[in-house]
Amino acid sequence: MDYIIVAVVAAIIFVLAILSTIGKQKRQIQDLKKKVGLLEKHIGVGEQIYGEEKICLNKDTTSNNNDLIDVDTEIRELVRKGKKIEAIKRYRILTKVGLKEAKDYIDSLDIYS
């Protein structure tokens, strides 16, 4: 009988410890999401989508969906013409991303084009 009580108490403590850890991890994830949002806002970059999807421009620019399509078309046209370096430069200017991110995006367009 004593073993059963000890086992139940141990199981309850174990479950409480797991729940506490999960709660801490959720708070850490929320904090990280806030920090990423602040960093995106600070550098002025929105979500960036690779492949066939359209890119998102700098949040500071006032643009509508037609602007996104025009930019995407412009970048894809440069890639089709074989002007990858010019496309990378133009993409970096429009999105304010780093060289590696721009190159990765242009390379992803080259694969799908």
C-alpha positions as CSV (number, residue, x, y, z in Angstrom):
1,M,0.0,0.0,0.0
2,D,2.8,2.4,0.8
3,Y,4.4,1.7,-2.6
4,I,1.2,2.8,-4.3
5,I,1.1,6.1,-2.5
6,V,4.7,6.8,-3.2
7,A,4.2,5.9,-6.9
8,V,1.1,8.2,-7.2
9,V,2.9,11.1,-5.5
10,A,6.0,10.6,-7.7
11,A,3.8,10.5,-10.8
12,I,2.0,13.7,-9.8
13,I,5.4,15.5,-9.2
14,F,6.6,14.2,-12.6
15,V,3.5,15.5,-14.4
16,L,3.8,18.9,-12.7
17,A,7.5,19.2,-13.6
18,I,6.6,18.4,-17.3
19,L,3.8,21.0,-17.3
20,S,6.1,23.6,-15.8
21,T,8.8,22.9,-18.5
22,I,6.2,23.2,-21.2
23,G,4.9,26.5,-19.8
24,K,8.5,27.9,-19.8
25,Q,9.1,26.8,-23.4
26,K,5.9,28.4,-24.5
27,R,6.9,31.7,-22.9
28,Q,10.3,31.5,-24.5
29,I,8.8,30.9,-27.9
30,Q,6.5,33.9,-27.5
31,D,9.5,36.0,-26.4
32,L,11.4,34.9,-29.5
33,K,8.5,35.6,-31.8
34,K,8.3,39.2,-30.3
35,K,12.0,39.7,-30.8
36,V,11.9,38.4,-34.4
37,G,9.0,40.8,-35.1
38,L,10.9,43.7,-33.6
39,L,14.0,42.8,-35.8
40,E,11.8,42.6,-38.9
41,K,10.3,46.0,-38.1
42,H,13.8,47.5,-37.4
43,I,15.3,46.3,-40.7
44,G,12.0,47.0,-42.5
45,V,11.6,43.5,-44.0
46,G,8.5,41.5,-44.1
47,E,8.0,37.8,-44.7
48,Q,10.1,36.5,-47.5
49,I,8.8,33.6,-49.6
50,Y,11.0,31.6,-52.0
51,G,10.2,29.7,-55.1
52,E,7.1,30.4,-57.2
53,E,5.5,32.7,-54.6
54,K,5.8,36.5,-54.7
55,I,8.2,38.4,-52.6
56,C,7.2,40.8,-49.9
57,L,8.7,44.3,-50.2
58,N,10.1,46.5,-47.5
59,K,7.3,47.4,-45.1
60,D,8.3,51.0,-45.2
61,T,7.3,51.3,-48.8
62,T,3.7,51.8,-49.6
63,S,2.8,49.2,-52.1
64,N,-0.2,47.3,-53.2
65,N,-0.4,43.8,-54.7
66,N,0.3,45.2,-58.2
67,D,3.7,46.5,-57.0
68,L,4.6,43.1,-55.7
69,I,3.7,41.5,-59.1
70,D,5.7,44.1,-60.9
71,V,8.7,43.6,-58.8
72,D,8.4,39.8,-59.0
73,T,8.1,40.1,-62.8
74,E,11.1,42.4,-63.0
75,I,13.3,40.1,-61.0
76,R,12.2,37.0,-62.9
77,E,12.8,38.8,-66.2
78,L,16.4,39.7,-65.2
79,V,17.0,36.0,-64.2
80,R,15.5,34.8,-67.5
81,K,17.9,37.1,-69.4
82,G,20.9,35.6,-67.5
83,K,21.5,38.8,-65.5
84,K,21.6,37.1,-62.1
85,I,24.1,39.6,-60.5
86,E,21.8,42.5,-61.6
87,A,18.8,40.6,-60.3
88,I,20.5,40.0,-56.9
89,K,21.4,43.7,-56.7
90,R,17.9,44.8,-57.5
91,Y,16.4,42.3,-55.1
92,R,18.6,43.6,-52.3
93,I,17.6,47.2,-53.0
94,L,13.9,46.4,-52.9
95,T,13.9,44.0,-49.9
96,K,16.8,45.3,-47.9
97,V,18.1,41.7,-47.4
98,G,21.7,40.5,-47.2
99,L,23.7,39.2,-50.1
100,K,23.3,35.5,-49.1
101,E,19.5,35.8,-48.8
102,A,19.2,37.6,-52.1
103,K,21.5,35.1,-53.9
104,D,19.5,32.2,-52.4
105,Y,16.2,33.8,-53.6
106,I,17.6,34.4,-57.1
107,D,19.0,30.8,-57.2
108,S,15.5,29.5,-56.2
109,L,14.0,31.4,-59.1
110,D,16.6,30.1,-61.5
111,I,15.6,26.5,-60.5
112,Y,11.9,27.1,-61.1
113,S,12.1,29.2,-64.2
